[in-house]
Amino acid sequence: MDQTTKHDAANIPAGEALLRLIAGNERFVSGQVSFSGMRKESLLDLAARQRPFATVLGCSDSRVPPELIFDVGLGDLFVIRVAGNVFSPEIAGSLQYAGRHLGTELFVVLGHEGCGAISAALKAREEGEHHHARIQLLVEKILPGLPQFDARLSPAARLDQAVESNVLWTVQQILNS
């Protein structure tokens, strides 16, 4: 398969893109990262044209770089990162750009374990903690999507459930926009 066909977003349906991400993540989790998705194209070729096969809205956390956790190459993903993977007009514009101008069919909202932004939102709601102005803006975007918890849940289980709920909240906001 030539590089244009292999990596042109217009030629990769969402289902195939999702399967590629799942397979890459399985390699990452098992420690078998191959970076087989790394293109043999030069950086000049990559600079000339973007051809991502998926768009990922993920958290800014330095421990979860999408290209690595999905074992894909440079230029394979259009990545938007913001703490807590929150939705805003700027994020909406970036997502729209990816769909309209880059032609990606698959959009992924990527949450992660131990998210500090979600933890800050939980502390704000449950302990009344107030954060610095800009951090508080992120927290306020997360709060509406937090679930009510079973009182018997451990703090770790609450955080896990809150991370998942935040992803679903962000997806719902995207769909409603």
C-alpha positions as CSV (number, residue, x, y, z in Angstrom):
1,M,0.0,0.0,0.0
2,D,1.5,3.3,-0.9
3,Q,1.9,6.1,1.7
4,T,-0.8,8.3,0.2
5,T,-3.4,5.6,0.4
6,K,-2.2,4.3,3.8
7,H,-2.3,7.7,5.5
8,D,-4.8,9.9,3.7
9,A,-7.7,10.6,6.1
10,A,-10.2,10.6,3.2
11,N,-9.3,7.0,2.6
12,I,-9.6,5.8,6.2
13,P,-13.2,5.2,7.5
14,A,-13.8,5.8,11.2
15,G,-14.1,2.1,11.9
16,E,-10.7,1.3,10.4
17,A,-9.2,4.3,12.2
18,L,-10.6,3.0,15.5
19,L,-9.2,-0.5,14.9
20,R,-5.8,1.0,14.3
21,L,-5.9,3.0,17.6
22,I,-7.1,-0.1,19.5
23,A,-4.3,-2.2,18.1
24,G,-1.7,0.4,18.8
25,N,-3.0,0.9,22.4
26,E,-2.8,-2.9,22.9
27,R,0.8,-2.8,21.8
28,F,1.5,0.1,24.2
29,V,-0.2,-1.6,27.2
30,S,1.6,-4.9,26.6
31,G,5.0,-3.1,26.3
32,Q,5.3,-4.2,22.7
33,V,5.4,-0.7,21.2
34,S,6.8,-0.9,17.7
35,F,6.3,2.5,16.3
36,S,5.4,0.6,13.1
37,G,3.2,3.5,12.2
38,M,6.2,5.8,11.8
39,R,6.3,6.9,8.2
40,K,9.4,6.9,6.2
41,E,8.4,10.3,4.8
42,S,10.8,13.2,5.4
43,L,9.8,16.0,7.8
44,L,9.5,18.3,4.7
45,D,6.8,16.0,3.3
46,L,5.0,16.0,6.7
47,A,5.3,19.8,6.9
48,A,3.7,20.2,3.4
49,R,0.4,18.5,4.2
50,Q,-1.4,17.1,7.2
51,R,-3.0,13.7,6.7
52,P,-4.1,12.5,10.1
53,F,-6.5,9.5,10.2
54,A,-8.1,10.4,13.5
55,T,-8.6,13.4,15.8
56,V,-7.9,13.0,19.6
57,L,-9.1,15.5,22.3
58,G,-7.0,14.5,25.3
59,C,-5.7,15.8,28.6
60,S,-2.5,17.9,28.7
61,D,-1.1,15.4,31.2
62,S,2.5,14.7,30.1
63,R,2.1,11.0,30.9
64,V,-0.5,10.4,28.1
65,P,0.9,11.5,24.7
66,P,-1.6,10.1,22.2
67,E,1.0,9.3,19.6
68,L,2.8,7.0,22.0
69,I,-0.2,5.4,23.7
70,F,-1.7,4.6,20.3
71,D,1.7,3.6,18.8
72,V,1.3,5.7,15.7
73,G,3.6,7.9,13.7
74,L,4.2,11.5,13.5
75,G,1.3,13.1,11.6
76,D,-1.1,10.2,12.0
77,L,-3.2,12.0,14.6
78,F,-4.6,15.5,14.9
79,V,-4.2,16.1,18.6
80,I,-5.9,18.7,20.8
81,R,-4.8,18.8,24.4
82,V,-6.2,20.7,27.3
83,A,-6.3,19.8,31.0
84,G,-9.3,17.6,31.8
85,N,-10.1,17.3,28.1
86,V,-12.7,20.1,28.6
87,F,-14.8,21.5,25.8
88,S,-14.7,25.2,24.9
89,P,-15.3,27.3,21.8
90,E,-11.6,27.0,20.9
91,I,-11.7,23.2,21.2
92,A,-14.9,23.2,19.1
93,G,-13.1,25.2,16.4
94,S,-10.2,22.8,16.4
95,L,-12.5,19.8,16.1
96,Q,-14.4,21.4,13.3
97,Y,-11.1,22.2,11.5
98,A,-10.1,18.6,11.8
99,G,-13.3,17.4,10.3
100,R,-13.8,20.0,7.6
101,H,-10.3,20.7,6.5
102,L,-8.4,17.5,7.4
103,G,-11.2,15.1,6.7
104,T,-10.8,12.9,9.8
105,E,-13.8,10.8,10.4
106,L,-12.9,9.5,13.9
107,F,-13.0,11.7,16.9
108,V,-11.8,10.4,20.2
109,V,-12.1,12.0,23.7
110,L,-9.3,10.5,25.7
111,G,-9.5,10.5,29.5
112,H,-6.9,8.9,31.7
113,E,-6.4,7.4,35.2
114,G,-5.4,9.8,37.9
115,C,-6.4,13.0,36.1
116,G,-5.3,16.0,38.2
117,A,-8.0,18.3,36.6
118,I,-10.8,15.8,37.5
119,S,-9.3,15.4,41.0
120,A,-9.3,19.2,41.4
121,A,-13.0,19.3,40.4
122,L,-13.8,16.6,42.9
123,K,-12.0,18.6,45.6
124,A,-13.9,21.7,44.7
125,R,-17.3,19.9,44.8
126,E,-16.7,17.7,47.8
127,E,-14.4,19.8,50.0
128,G,-15.2,23.4,48.8
129,E,-11.6,23.8,47.6
130,H,-11.2,26.9,45.4
131,H,-8.4,27.0,42.8
132,H,-6.5,29.8,41.2
133,A,-8.5,31.8,38.6
134,R,-7.6,29.9,35.4
135,I,-7.6,26.5,37.0
136,Q,-11.0,27.3,38.5
137,L,-12.2,27.9,34.9
138,L,-11.2,24.4,34.0
139,V,-12.8,23.0,37.2
140,E,-16.1,24.8,36.4
141,K,-16.2,23.2,32.9
142,I,-15.8,19.7,34.6
143,L,-18.2,20.1,37.5
144,P,-21.5,19.7,35.6
145,G,-20.4,16.3,34.3
146,L,-19.5,14.8,37.6
147,P,-21.7,12.0,38.9
148,Q,-23.2,11.6,42.3
149,F,-21.3,8.8,44.0
150,D,-22.3,5.8,46.1
151,A,-21.0,6.8,49.6
152,R,-19.3,3.5,49.9
153,L,-16.9,4.1,47.0
154,S,-13.3,4.7,47.8
155,P,-11.6,7.9,46.7
156,A,-9.8,6.1,43.9
157,A,-13.0,4.5,42.6
158,R,-14.7,8.0,42.7
159,L,-11.9,9.4,40.7
160,D,-12.1,6.6,38.1
161,Q,-15.8,7.1,37.8
162,A,-15.4,10.8,37.6
163,V,-12.9,10.5,34.7
164,E,-15.2,8.3,32.8
165,S,-18.2,10.6,33.4
166,N,-16.1,13.6,32.3
167,V,-15.3,11.9,29.0
168,L,-19.0,11.2,28.4
169,W,-19.8,14.8,29.4
170,T,-17.3,16.1,26.9
171,V,-18.7,13.8,24.2
172,Q,-22.2,15.0,24.9
173,Q,-21.2,18.7,24.7
174,I,-19.5,18.0,21.3
175,L,-22.6,16.2,20.0
176,N,-24.8,19.1,21.2
177,S,-22.7,21.7,19.5
